[in-house]
Amino acid sequence: MDVTIHSIDRPVDSPKLINLGVEIGDSPITRYRATFDDSDSAITCCEIESDLFMSLSNIAHSKYAKCTVFQIELMEIIKAFLKQEFDLELPVKLGTTKYCTLKPSLLGIAYNKCRYYLTTFLWKIGVNRPNRMIAPKRDNAG
């Protein structure tokens, strides 16, 4: 399943809002909204609608066993668009652009998938579960 960005634009009345036209798999193009804030040099914040965010997570997890691949790439595309450094022709498939820097190698994908299945198996048989934390009783609690 591929994720394709067909359009990126900015409404005139809202300078912080970005409209994205995204096609996920064979579904029709859907409009999503996002905001981007990098006013603080230590923190970059990109808020994407939850439907798109979770779809990107699920697709990246099934392809690469790493959920953040497409999310970080989309954030970098939005950042380049806002700084007017976006030099790609639309439509663009996520995972194929120069902004996709977190895509793991084949060995990394195999490692992530094996680790996921092993962790899930150990959890199901009860080996990998954390101990329950029970707060101590306090006499002076009021």
N, CA and C atoms as a LAMMPS dump frame, in Angstrom:
ITEM: TIMESTEP
0
ITEM: NUMBER OF ATOMS
426
ITEM: BOX BOUNDS ff ff ff
-5.0000000000000000e+02 5.0000000000000000e+02
-5.0000000000000000e+02 5.0000000000000000e+02
-5.0000000000000000e+02 5.0000000000000000e+02
ITEM: ATOMS id mol type element x y z
1 1 1 N 0.845 -1.171 0
2 1 2 C 0 0 0
3 1 3 C 0.892 1.236 0
4 2 1 N 0.618 2.148 -0.896
5 2 2 C 1.415 3.362 -1.014
6 2 3 C 0.637 4.567 -0.511
7 3 1 N 1.377 5.542 -0.029
8 3 2 C 0.802 6.812 0.403
9 3 3 C 1.313 7.872 -0.562
10 4 1 N 0.399 8.581 -1.215
11 4 2 C 0.767 9.575 -2.213
12 4 3 C 0.211 10.928 -1.818
13 5 1 N 1.072 11.939 -1.828
14 5 2 C 0.635 13.314 -1.568
15 5 3 C 0.362 13.97 -2.915
16 6 1 N -0.875 14.423 -3.116
17 6 2 C -1.258 15.036 -4.383
18 6 3 C -1.231 16.556 -4.334
19 7 1 N -1.465 17.123 -3.166
20 7 2 C -1.475 18.59 -3.089
21 7 3 C -1.103 19.047 -1.688
22 8 1 N -0.42 20.18 -1.65
23 8 2 C -0.113 20.87 -0.395
24 8 3 C -0.428 22.333 -0.642
25 9 1 N -1.259 22.898 0.195
26 9 2 C -1.515 24.334 0.078
27 9 3 C -1.793 24.918 1.448
28 10 1 N -1.816 26.217 1.452
29 10 2 C -1.978 26.967 2.694
30 10 3 C -3.162 27.917 2.53
31 11 1 N -4.156 27.838 3.415
32 11 2 C -5.274 28.774 3.317
33 11 3 C -4.816 30.213 3.579
34 12 1 N -5.445 31.141 2.901
35 12 2 C -5.069 32.548 3.041
36 12 3 C -5.427 33.076 4.423
37 13 1 N -6.568 32.641 4.962
38 13 2 C -7.043 33.187 6.232
39 13 3 C -6.334 32.613 7.458
40 14 1 N -5.624 31.497 7.329
41 14 2 C -4.957 30.876 8.472
42 14 3 C -3.515 30.528 8.106
43 15 1 N -2.557 31.35 8.535
44 15 2 C -1.171 31.128 8.113
45 15 3 C -0.502 29.9 8.727
46 16 1 N -1.022 29.378 9.851
47 16 2 C -0.389 28.219 10.483
48 16 3 C -0.957 26.895 9.99
49 17 1 N -2.04 26.93 9.239
50 17 2 C -2.723 25.722 8.805
51 17 3 C -2.241 25.296 7.423
52 18 1 N -2.101 23.984 7.223
53 18 2 C -1.694 23.439 5.936
54 18 3 C -2.722 22.4 5.529
55 19 1 N -3.163 22.441 4.278
56 19 2 C -4.082 21.447 3.74
57 19 3 C -3.295 20.461 2.889
58 20 1 N -3.527 19.172 3.123
59 20 2 C -2.844 18.119 2.38
60 20 3 C -3.875 17.274 1.649
61 21 1 N -3.641 17.011 0.381
62 21 2 C -4.451 16.063 -0.375
63 21 3 C -3.687 14.757 -0.459
64 22 1 N -4.151 13.721 0.244
65 22 2 C -3.398 12.472 0.377
66 22 3 C -4.248 11.299 -0.102
67 23 1 N -3.614 10.419 -0.865
68 23 2 C -4.245 9.179 -1.307
69 23 3 C -3.544 8.02 -0.607
70 24 1 N -4.306 7.215 0.107
71 24 2 C -3.75 6.07 0.829
72 24 3 C -4.239 4.805 0.14
73 25 1 N -3.317 4.098 -0.493
74 25 2 C -3.674 2.891 -1.234
75 25 3 C -4.544 3.23 -2.426
76 26 1 N -5.668 2.53 -2.556
77 26 2 C -6.592 2.752 -3.671
78 26 3 C -7.752 3.665 -3.301
79 27 1 N -7.753 4.191 -2.096
80 27 2 C -8.847 5.065 -1.666
81 27 3 C -8.755 6.406 -2.391
82 28 1 N -9.86 7.127 -2.487
83 28 2 C -9.814 8.432 -3.154
84 28 3 C -8.994 9.445 -2.355
85 29 1 N -8.623 10.51 -3.017
86 29 2 C -7.827 11.562 -2.372
87 29 3 C -8.659 12.199 -1.265
88 30 1 N -8.068 12.276 -0.086
89 30 2 C -8.738 12.841 1.084
90 30 3 C -7.97 14.06 1.54
91 31 1 N -8.705 15.08 1.986
92 31 2 C -8.072 16.305 2.482
93 31 3 C -7.834 16.178 3.98
94 32 1 N -6.597 16.442 4.386
95 32 2 C -6.226 16.44 5.797
96 32 3 C -5.631 17.793 6.137
97 33 1 N -5.666 18.12 7.407
98 33 2 C -5.084 19.379 7.869
99 33 3 C -3.914 19.102 8.787
100 34 1 N -2.957 20.008 8.761
101 34 2 C -1.778 19.885 9.62
102 34 3 C -1.33 21.278 10.026
103 35 1 N -0.624 21.357 11.136
104 35 2 C 0.022 22.599 11.556
105 35 3 C 1.484 22.293 11.821
106 36 1 N 2.314 23.302 11.689
107 36 2 C 3.749 23.124 11.895
108 36 3 C 4.266 24.323 12.668
109 37 1 N 5.079 24.05 13.703
110 37 2 C 5.64 25.123 14.515
111 37 3 C 7.085 24.78 14.855
112 38 1 N 8.007 25.593 14.372
113 38 2 C 9.412 25.422 14.748
114 38 3 C 9.978 26.734 15.277
115 39 1 N 9.131 27.491 15.967
116 39 2 C 9.565 28.784 16.493
117 39 3 C 10.604 28.628 17.594
118 40 1 N 10.551 27.525 18.335
119 40 2 C 11.556 27.242 19.359
120 40 3 C 12.673 26.428 18.712
121 41 1 N 13.91 26.82 18.928
122 41 2 C 15.026 26.137 18.272
123 41 3 C 15.228 24.712 18.788
124 42 1 N 14.736 24.405 19.969
125 42 2 C 14.939 23.074 20.544
126 42 3 C 13.826 22.096 20.178
127 43 1 N 12.655 22.605 19.814
128 43 2 C 11.498 21.74 19.597
129 43 3 C 10.853 22.055 18.254
130 44 1 N 10.514 21.013 17.515
131 44 2 C 9.735 21.147 16.298
132 44 3 C 8.442 20.375 16.503
133 45 1 N 7.314 21.031 16.248
134 45 2 C 6.012 20.41 16.479
135 45 3 C 5.214 20.414 15.182
136 46 1 N 4.789 19.242 14.758
137 46 2 C 3.947 19.113 13.574
138 46 3 C 2.728 18.288 13.97
139 47 1 N 1.576 18.911 13.958
140 47 2 C 0.339 18.217 14.317
141 47 3 C -0.397 17.838 13.039
142 48 1 N -0.719 16.555 12.929
143 48 2 C -1.406 16.013 11.763
144 48 3 C -2.712 15.404 12.252
145 49 1 N -3.742 15.435 11.418
146 49 2 C -5.013 14.818 11.812
147 49 3 C -4.786 13.359 12.191
148 50 1 N -5.508 12.899 13.192
149 50 2 C -5.257 11.569 13.758
150 50 3 C -5.495 10.44 12.755
151 51 1 N -6.448 10.59 11.838
152 51 2 C -6.686 9.539 10.84
153 51 3 C -5.455 9.323 9.97
154 52 1 N -4.869 10.413 9.501
155 52 2 C -3.67 10.322 8.667
156 52 3 C -2.492 9.809 9.48
157 53 1 N -2.343 10.3 10.701
158 53 2 C -1.233 9.893 11.562
159 53 3 C -1.25 8.383 11.804
160 54 1 N -2.416 7.843 12.153
161 54 2 C -2.513 6.415 12.441
162 54 3 C -2.381 5.577 11.174
163 55 1 N -2.887 6.064 10.055
164 55 2 C -2.718 5.335 8.794
165 55 3 C -1.248 5.245 8.414
166 56 1 N -0.523 6.353 8.574
167 56 2 C 0.914 6.341 8.281
168 56 3 C 1.646 5.379 9.209
169 57 1 N 1.263 5.347 10.477
170 57 2 C 1.883 4.418 11.431
171 57 3 C 1.657 2.971 11.02
172 58 1 N 0.421 2.631 10.691
173 58 2 C 0.095 1.248 10.343
174 58 3 C 0.8 0.795 9.069
175 59 1 N 0.835 1.659 8.062
176 59 2 C 1.479 1.294 6.801
177 59 3 C 2.987 1.156 6.985
178 60 1 N 3.598 2.09 7.694
179 60 2 C 5.045 2.017 7.92
180 60 3 C 5.4 0.802 8.762
181 61 1 N 4.551 0.463 9.73
182 61 2 C 4.832 -0.716 10.555
183 61 3 C 4.745 -1.996 9.729
184 62 1 N 3.778 -2.07 8.841
185 62 2 C 3.653 -3.285 8.033
186 62 3 C 4.777 -3.397 7.004
187 63 1 N 5.282 -2.263 6.495
188 63 2 C 6.364 -2.301 5.502
189 63 3 C 7.738 -2.439 6.133
190 64 1 N 8.025 -1.604 7.122
191 64 2 C 9.379 -1.496 7.655
192 64 3 C 9.502 -1.931 9.107
193 65 1 N 8.403 -2.26 9.765
194 65 2 C 8.374 -2.58 11.193
195 65 3 C 8.916 -1.428 12.018
196 66 1 N 8.689 -0.227 11.542
197 66 2 C 9.109 0.985 12.244
198 66 3 C 8.061 2.053 11.931
199 67 1 N 7.327 2.503 12.926
200 67 2 C 6.139 3.332 12.705
201 67 3 C 6.432 4.759 12.266
202 68 1 N 7.594 5.29 12.572
203 68 2 C 7.823 6.722 12.374
204 68 3 C 8.384 7.095 11.011
205 69 1 N 8.615 6.144 10.123
206 69 2 C 9.273 6.426 8.847
207 69 3 C 8.504 7.474 8.05
208 70 1 N 7.217 7.236 7.802
209 70 2 C 6.428 8.149 6.982
210 70 3 C 6.062 9.429 7.728
211 71 1 N 5.889 9.345 9.041
212 71 2 C 5.513 10.532 9.808
213 71 3 C 6.625 11.579 9.783
214 72 1 N 7.866 11.148 9.978
215 72 2 C 8.992 12.084 9.952
216 72 3 C 9.182 12.639 8.547
217 73 1 N 9.005 11.794 7.532
218 73 2 C 9.141 12.27 6.154
219 73 3 C 8.083 13.324 5.833
220 74 1 N 6.84 13.094 6.239
221 74 2 C 5.779 14.072 5.997
222 74 3 C 6.068 15.378 6.728
223 75 1 N 6.588 15.286 7.945
224 75 2 C 6.946 16.493 8.691
225 75 3 C 8.03 17.28 7.955
226 76 1 N 9.014 16.601 7.395
227 76 2 C 10.076 17.282 6.65
228 76 3 C 9.545 17.897 5.359
229 77 1 N 8.597 17.242 4.713
230 77 2 C 7.989 17.803 3.5
231 77 3 C 7.213 19.068 3.84
232 78 1 N 6.444 19.041 4.923
233 78 2 C 5.696 20.229 5.348
234 78 3 C 6.651 21.359 5.706
235 79 1 N 7.728 21.039 6.398
236 79 2 C 8.728 22.048 6.77
237 79 3 C 9.348 22.681 5.527
238 80 1 N 9.705 21.868 4.538
239 80 2 C 10.283 22.395 3.298
240 80 3 C 9.264 23.247 2.544
241 81 1 N 7.992 22.851 2.566
242 81 2 C 6.955 23.63 1.898
243 81 3 C 6.795 25.004 2.54
244 82 1 N 6.794 25.05 3.863
245 82 2 C 6.619 26.327 4.555
246 82 3 C 7.824 27.248 4.387
247 83 1 N 9.013 26.673 4.283
248 83 2 C 10.215 27.491 4.082
249 83 3 C 10.483 27.759 2.607
250 84 1 N 9.544 27.347 1.745
251 84 2 C 9.62 27.524 0.297
252 84 3 C 10.881 26.895 -0.292
253 85 1 N 11.255 25.731 0.248
254 85 2 C 12.38 24.959 -0.266
255 85 3 C 11.897 23.652 -0.894
256 86 1 N 10.604 23.526 -1.096
257 86 2 C 10.021 22.294 -1.625
258 86 3 C 10.238 22.254 -3.128
259 87 1 N 11.059 21.321 -3.594
260 87 2 C 11.424 21.268 -5.004
261 87 3 C 10.978 19.977 -5.69
262 88 1 N 10.007 19.285 -5.122
263 88 2 C 9.521 18.034 -5.701
264 88 3 C 8.263 18.289 -6.515
265 89 1 N 8.074 17.476 -7.538
266 89 2 C 6.868 17.558 -8.361
267 89 3 C 5.776 16.712 -7.713
268 90 1 N 4.613 17.291 -7.534
269 90 2 C 3.489 16.546 -6.987
270 90 3 C 2.774 15.831 -8.12
271 91 1 N 2.254 14.66 -7.947
272 91 2 C 2.144 13.848 -6.744
273 91 3 C 3.462 13.16 -6.38
274 92 1 N 3.62 12.909 -5.089
275 92 2 C 4.846 12.324 -4.543
276 92 3 C 4.474 11.141 -3.657
277 93 1 N 5.18 10.022 -3.81
278 93 2 C 4.95 8.856 -2.947
279 93 3 C 5.863 8.942 -1.744
280 94 1 N 5.286 8.751 -0.561
281 94 2 C 6.108 8.743 0.647
282 94 3 C 7.009 7.512 0.642
283 95 1 N 8.237 7.712 1.083
284 95 2 C 9.224 6.645 1.086
285 95 3 C 10.182 6.723 -0.08
286 96 1 N 9.913 7.626 -1.042
287 96 2 C 10.774 7.738 -2.22
288 96 3 C 11.436 9.104 -2.343
289 97 1 N 11.183 10.002 -1.426
290 97 2 C 11.721 11.353 -1.542
291 97 3 C 13.051 11.475 -0.82
292 98 1 N 13.707 12.594 -1.04
293 98 2 C 14.985 12.837 -0.357
294 98 3 C 14.782 13.128 1.126
295 99 1 N 13.555 13.372 1.54
296 99 2 C 13.258 13.659 2.945
297 99 3 C 13.082 12.386 3.773
298 100 1 N 13.057 11.24 3.125
299 100 2 C 12.896 9.959 3.825
300 100 3 C 14.266 9.481 4.294
301 101 1 N 14.622 9.829 5.518
302 101 2 C 15.949 9.499 6.034
303 101 3 C 15.925 8.369 7.05
304 102 1 N 14.756 7.96 7.518
305 102 2 C 14.673 6.926 8.549
306 102 3 C 14.355 5.539 8.008
307 103 1 N 14.3 5.384 6.681
308 103 2 C 13.937 4.09 6.12
309 103 3 C 15.049 3.084 6.41
310 104 1 N 14.733 1.98 7.107
311 104 2 C 15.777 1.02 7.464
312 104 3 C 16.201 0.16 6.275
313 105 1 N 17.37 -0.439 6.395
314 105 2 C 17.866 -1.361 5.375
315 105 3 C 17.103 -2.682 5.477
316 106 1 N 17.368 -3.597 4.555
317 106 2 C 16.704 -4.903 4.61
318 106 3 C 17.045 -5.646 5.895
319 107 1 N 18.298 -5.544 6.331
320 107 2 C 18.695 -6.177 7.581
321 107 3 C 17.967 -5.532 8.764
322 108 1 N 17.824 -4.202 8.736
323 108 2 C 17.097 -3.5 9.793
324 108 3 C 15.633 -3.893 9.841
325 109 1 N 15.015 -4.061 8.659
326 109 2 C 13.615 -4.483 8.606
327 109 3 C 13.469 -5.885 9.189
328 110 1 N 14.371 -6.795 8.792
329 110 2 C 14.32 -8.166 9.313
330 110 3 C 14.511 -8.173 10.829
331 111 1 N 15.454 -7.378 11.322
332 111 2 C 15.698 -7.298 12.764
333 111 3 C 14.472 -6.764 13.498
334 112 1 N 13.866 -5.692 12.97
335 112 2 C 12.687 -5.103 13.614
336 112 3 C 11.52 -6.087 13.648
337 113 1 N 11.306 -6.815 12.549
338 113 2 C 10.197 -7.774 12.508
339 113 3 C 10.437 -8.933 13.466
340 114 1 N 11.675 -9.457 13.497
341 114 2 C 11.986 -10.556 14.428
342 114 3 C 11.824 -10.099 15.874
343 115 1 N 12.3 -8.898 16.168
344 115 2 C 12.178 -8.375 17.526
345 115 3 C 10.712 -8.197 17.909
346 116 1 N 9.896 -7.711 16.969
347 116 2 C 8.469 -7.521 17.23
348 116 3 C 7.788 -8.855 17.533
349 117 1 N 8.019 -9.863 16.677
350 117 2 C 7.364 -11.154 16.88
351 117 3 C 7.862 -11.842 18.145
352 118 1 N 9.15 -11.733 18.446
353 118 2 C 9.676 -12.338 19.663
354 118 3 C 9.089 -11.67 20.905
355 119 1 N 9.034 -10.349 20.902
356 119 2 C 8.472 -9.622 22.043
357 119 3 C 6.997 -9.969 22.233
358 120 1 N 6.252 -10.042 21.128
359 120 2 C 4.837 -10.397 21.208
360 120 3 C 4.657 -11.813 21.75
361 121 1 N 5.482 -12.745 21.266
362 121 2 C 5.401 -14.129 21.737
363 121 3 C 5.709 -14.217 23.227
364 122 1 N 6.773 -13.555 23.662
365 122 2 C 7.137 -13.593 25.079
366 122 3 C 6.055 -12.962 25.949
367 123 1 N 5.413 -11.909 25.443
368 123 2 C 4.328 -11.269 26.19
369 123 3 C 3.151 -12.237 26.347
370 124 1 N 2.83 -12.954 25.265
371 124 2 C 1.68 -13.866 25.31
372 124 3 C 1.901 -15.033 26.256
373 125 1 N 3.134 -15.517 26.365
374 125 2 C 3.369 -16.637 27.28
375 125 3 C 3.679 -16.164 28.693
376 126 1 N 3.738 -14.859 28.897
377 126 2 C 3.862 -14.312 30.238
378 126 3 C 5.273 -14.065 30.721
379 127 1 N 6.27 -14.156 29.841
380 127 2 C 7.661 -13.977 30.255
381 127 3 C 8.061 -12.507 30.276
382 128 1 N 7.564 -11.748 29.349
383 128 2 C 8.04 -10.38 29.145
384 128 3 C 7.126 -9.332 29.777
385 129 1 N 6.361 -9.692 30.772
386 129 2 C 5.433 -8.733 31.375
387 129 3 C 6.078 -8.065 32.574
388 130 1 N 5.882 -6.769 32.697
389 130 2 C 6.452 -6.078 33.861
390 130 3 C 5.68 -6.427 35.13
391 131 1 N 6.356 -6.315 36.254
392 131 2 C 5.685 -6.525 37.536
393 131 3 C 4.721 -5.382 37.791
394 132 1 N 3.633 -5.701 38.457
395 132 2 C 2.664 -4.657 38.758
396 132 3 C 3.203 -3.765 39.854
397 133 1 N 2.993 -2.492 39.668
398 133 2 C 3.427 -1.516 40.672
399 133 3 C 2.232 -1.204 41.559
400 134 1 N 2.363 -1.5 42.814
401 134 2 C 1.311 -1.191 43.775
402 134 3 C 1.865 -0.126 44.702
403 135 1 N 1.157 0.979 44.747
404 135 2 C 1.617 2.085 45.585
405 135 3 C 1.581 1.668 47.05
406 136 1 N 2.603 2.06 47.81
407 136 2 C 2.614 1.706 49.234
408 136 3 C 1.512 2.45 49.986
409 137 1 N 1.017 1.814 51.042
410 137 2 C -0.012 2.434 51.864
411 137 3 C 0.626 3.488 52.753
412 138 1 N -0.028 4.603 52.852
413 138 2 C 0.481 5.669 53.714
414 138 3 C -0.464 5.857 54.887
415 139 1 N 0.118 6.015 56.039
416 139 2 C -0.708 6.206 57.233
417 139 3 C -1.26 7.622 57.325
418 140 1 N -0.496 8.582 56.804
419 140 2 C -0.897 9.976 56.961
420 140 3 C -1.651 10.508 55.74
421 141 1 N -2.089 9.634 54.874
422 141 2 C -2.82 10.098 53.695
423 141 3 C -4.173 10.636 54.128
424 142 1 N -4.548 11.761 53.563
425 142 2 C -5.788 12.344 54.044
426 142 3 C -6.678 12.638 52.993
